[in-house]
């Protein structure tokens, strides 16, 4: 419990930094953000009215305090384009992004752990070389290239999966048929990374003295692999999974745009195109805080997996 509280205390400065950077976003934009939001045809009266509405006519420290007060109360402002609160818009899109990210992560783990173990156990074999080629392909092809290819093959030519969206018939629930291709597109590179990580970690553990001792005691090979080698090999892998979760969140922006997935990434792209800075700030804040929370959970899981940390 002491270690968890320490990790939580160390997370608080990171949260402060994330919120502060998101707040400064609108002030770091070149030019007048209000002019860019309203366009060239806006009158000085319109500019002053929107500037007062957003609070940009106040001193910077007052804007900072006001922004923190809003974040603490869940008030992230309003979208000038969609005419709705930012918190409500994020609340609608957030489950879609988290579902897609977790599904991609689960898919990568399910594929990578068995593949990495097989590759380590049969080191130097044809299977090991084949898995190395597949993992190299997964690392080499980005989601922006893999996504359109998946749509062309499996949606247009074969007709096995829907082209885009998250559901049909006006339903608000996610249809798993629509989740297949975006998850593969996002999870392919992570699966390749984890496969190499699992292989390397398993090879290192299989060469340890305690593995030779376990085999000398007459334990079966499956027991040696699953009860002794794999738990110790998972210690560095847990850290990589936590770090790669942030990469998946960043990759969701590209994937959601390609597959018209109604998540935070697509909402952020739309907000950037419309120069809706309050909505851009809200999306970045939601993604940043999610990443911080996942890293905190990763530290907790790491302590649970690695007894030496306890």
KAKA-V825402 format. One record per pair of residues at least 24 apart in sequence whose ideal C-beta (glycine too) atoms are under 8 Angstrom apart, sorted by the first residue. I is the first residue (numbers start at 1). J is the second residue. D is the distance in whole Angstrom. If there is no record, write none. Layout:
# KAKA-V825402
i->I j->J d->D
i->I j->J d->D
This chain:
# KAKA-V825402
i->3 j->303 d->6
i->3 j->309 d->7
i->3 j->310 d->7
i->4 j->300 d->6
i->4 j->303 d->8
i->7 j->296 d->6
i->7 j->299 d->5
i->7 j->300 d->7
i->8 j->296 d->7
i->11 j->292 d->6
i->11 j->295 d->8
i->11 j->296 d->5
i->14 j->292 d->5
i->15 j->289 d->7
i->15 j->292 d->6
i->18 j->285 d->7
i->18 j->288 d->4
i->18 j->289 d->6
i->18 j->292 d->6
i->19 j->67 d->8
i->19 j->68 d->7
i->19 j->71 d->6
i->19 j->285 d->7
i->20 j->64 d->8
i->21 j->288 d->8
i->22 j->281 d->5
i->22 j->284 d->5
i->22 j->285 d->5
i->22 j->288 d->7
i->23 j->63 d->8
i->23 j->64 d->6
i->23 j->67 d->5
i->23 j->68 d->8
i->23 j->281 d->7
i->25 j->277 d->7
i->25 j->280 d->7
i->25 j->281 d->6
i->25 j->284 d->7
i->26 j->56 d->8
i->26 j->277 d->5
i->26 j->281 d->7
i->27 j->60 d->7
i->29 j->277 d->7
i->33 j->275 d->8
i->33 j->277 d->6
i->36 j->275 d->5
i->37 j->80 d->6
i->37 j->275 d->5
i->37 j->276 d->7
i->37 j->277 d->7
i->50 j->80 d->7
i->54 j->278 d->7
i->71 j->285 d->7
i->76 j->278 d->7
i->76 j->281 d->7
i->76 j->282 d->4
i->76 j->285 d->7
i->77 j->278 d->4
i->77 j->281 d->7
i->77 j->282 d->7
i->78 j->278 d->6
i->79 j->271 d->7
i->79 j->276 d->5
i->79 j->278 d->6
i->79 j->279 d->5
i->80 j->276 d->6
i->80 j->278 d->7
i->81 j->271 d->8
i->81 j->274 d->5
i->81 j->276 d->5
i->81 j->279 d->8
i->82 j->276 d->7
i->82 j->279 d->7
i->86 j->278 d->6
i->86 j->279 d->5
i->86 j->281 d->8
i->86 j->282 d->4
i->87 j->282 d->7
i->89 j->267 d->7
i->89 j->279 d->7
i->89 j->282 d->7
i->90 j->264 d->7
i->90 j->267 d->8
i->90 j->282 d->5
i->90 j->283 d->7
i->90 j->286 d->5
i->93 j->262 d->6
i->93 j->263 d->5
i->93 j->264 d->5
i->93 j->266 d->8
i->93 j->267 d->5
i->94 j->263 d->8
i->94 j->264 d->6
i->94 j->286 d->6
i->96 j->166 d->6
i->96 j->174 d->7
i->96 j->261 d->6
i->96 j->262 d->5
i->96 j->263 d->4
i->96 j->264 d->8
i->97 j->249 d->7
i->97 j->252 d->5
i->97 j->256 d->7
i->97 j->263 d->4
i->97 j->264 d->4
i->97 j->265 d->6
i->98 j->290 d->8
i->99 j->174 d->6
i->99 j->179 d->7
i->100 j->179 d->7
i->100 j->182 d->6
i->100 j->183 d->7
i->100 j->186 d->7
i->100 j->252 d->6
i->100 j->255 d->7
i->100 j->256 d->7
i->100 j->261 d->6
i->100 j->263 d->6
i->101 j->186 d->7
i->101 j->245 d->7
i->101 j->248 d->5
i->101 j->249 d->6
i->101 j->252 d->6
i->103 j->179 d->6
i->103 j->183 d->5
i->103 j->187 d->8
i->104 j->182 d->8
i->104 j->183 d->5
i->104 j->186 d->4
i->104 j->187 d->4
i->104 j->190 d->7
i->104 j->248 d->6
i->105 j->187 d->7
i->105 j->190 d->7
i->105 j->241 d->7
i->105 j->244 d->8
i->105 j->245 d->6
i->105 j->248 d->6
i->107 j->183 d->5
i->107 j->184 d->7
i->107 j->187 d->4
i->107 j->191 d->7
i->108 j->187 d->4
i->108 j->188 d->8
i->108 j->190 d->4
i->108 j->191 d->4
i->108 j->194 d->6
i->109 j->194 d->7
i->109 j->241 d->7
i->111 j->187 d->8
i->111 j->191 d->5
i->111 j->195 d->7
i->112 j->190 d->8
i->112 j->191 d->5
i->112 j->192 d->8
i->112 j->193 d->8
i->112 j->194 d->3
i->112 j->195 d->4
i->112 j->197 d->8
i->112 j->198 d->6
i->113 j->194 d->7
i->113 j->198 d->6
i->115 j->191 d->8
i->115 j->195 d->5
i->115 j->198 d->7
i->116 j->194 d->7
i->116 j->195 d->5
i->116 j->196 d->7
i->116 j->197 d->7
i->116 j->198 d->2
i->116 j->199 d->4
i->116 j->201 d->8
i->116 j->202 d->6
i->117 j->198 d->6
i->117 j->199 d->8
i->117 j->202 d->6
i->117 j->225 d->7
i->117 j->230 d->7
i->119 j->195 d->7
i->119 j->198 d->8
i->119 j->199 d->4
i->120 j->198 d->7
i->120 j->199 d->5
i->120 j->202 d->4
i->120 j->203 d->5
i->120 j->206 d->7
i->121 j->202 d->8
i->121 j->206 d->8
i->121 j->225 d->7
i->123 j->203 d->7
i->131 j->195 d->7
i->131 j->199 d->8
i->134 j->192 d->8
i->134 j->195 d->8
i->135 j->191 d->8
i->135 j->192 d->4
i->135 j->193 d->8
i->135 j->195 d->5
i->135 j->196 d->6
i->136 j->192 d->7
i->137 j->192 d->7
i->138 j->188 d->5
i->138 j->189 d->6
i->138 j->191 d->6
i->138 j->192 d->3
i->138 j->195 d->8
i->139 j->189 d->6
i->139 j->192 d->5
i->139 j->193 d->7
i->141 j->188 d->7
i->141 j->189 d->8
i->142 j->189 d->7
i->142 j->254 d->8
i->143 j->185 d->5
i->143 j->186 d->6
i->143 j->188 d->8
i->143 j->189 d->7
i->143 j->251 d->5
i->143 j->254 d->5
i->143 j->255 d->5
i->143 j->258 d->7
i->144 j->254 d->5
i->144 j->258 d->7
i->146 j->184 d->8
i->146 j->185 d->5
i->146 j->188 d->6
i->147 j->181 d->7
i->147 j->182 d->8
i->147 j->185 d->4
i->147 j->254 d->8
i->147 j->255 d->6
i->147 j->258 d->4
i->147 j->259 d->6
i->148 j->258 d->7
i->150 j->181 d->5
i->150 j->184 d->6
i->150 j->185 d->6
i->151 j->181 d->7
i->151 j->258 d->8
i->151 j->259 d->7
i->154 j->181 d->6
i->155 j->181 d->7
i->163 j->259 d->8
i->164 j->259 d->5
i->164 j->260 d->4
i->164 j->261 d->8
i->165 j->259 d->8
i->165 j->260 d->6
i->165 j->261 d->7
i->165 j->262 d->8
i->166 j->261 d->6
i->166 j->262 d->6
i->178 j->259 d->8
i->178 j->261 d->8
i->181 j->259 d->6
i->182 j->255 d->5
i->182 j->256 d->7
i->182 j->258 d->8
i->182 j->259 d->5
i->182 j->261 d->6
i->185 j->255 d->5
i->185 j->258 d->7
i->185 j->259 d->7
i->186 j->248 d->6
i->186 j->251 d->5
i->186 j->252 d->7
i->186 j->255 d->5
i->187 j->248 d->8
i->189 j->251 d->8
i->190 j->244 d->5
i->190 j->247 d->7
i->190 j->248 d->7
i->193 j->240 d->7
i->193 j->244 d->7
i->194 j->237 d->7
i->194 j->240 d->7
i->194 j->241 d->7
i->194 j->244 d->8
i->197 j->236 d->7
i->197 j->237 d->5
i->197 j->240 d->5
i->198 j->233 d->7
i->198 j->237 d->6
i->201 j->233 d->4
i->201 j->234 d->8
i->201 j->235 d->8
i->201 j->236 d->6
i->201 j->237 d->6
i->202 j->229 d->6
i->202 j->230 d->7
i->202 j->233 d->5
i->204 j->233 d->7
i->205 j->229 d->4
i->205 j->230 d->8
i->205 j->232 d->5
i->205 j->233 d->5
i->208 j->232 d->8
i->231 j->305 d->7
i->234 j->305 d->6
i->235 j->302 d->7
i->235 j->305 d->6
i->235 j->306 d->5
i->238 j->298 d->6
i->238 j->301 d->6
i->238 j->302 d->5
i->238 j->305 d->6
i->239 j->298 d->7
i->239 j->302 d->6
i->241 j->298 d->7
i->242 j->294 d->6
i->242 j->295 d->6
i->242 j->297 d->7
i->242 j->298 d->3
i->242 j->299 d->8
i->242 j->301 d->8
i->242 j->302 d->8
i->243 j->295 d->8
i->243 j->298 d->8
i->245 j->291 d->7
i->245 j->294 d->5
i->245 j->298 d->8
i->246 j->291 d->4
i->246 j->294 d->7
i->246 j->295 d->8
i->249 j->287 d->5
i->249 j->290 d->6
i->249 j->291 d->6
i->250 j->287 d->8
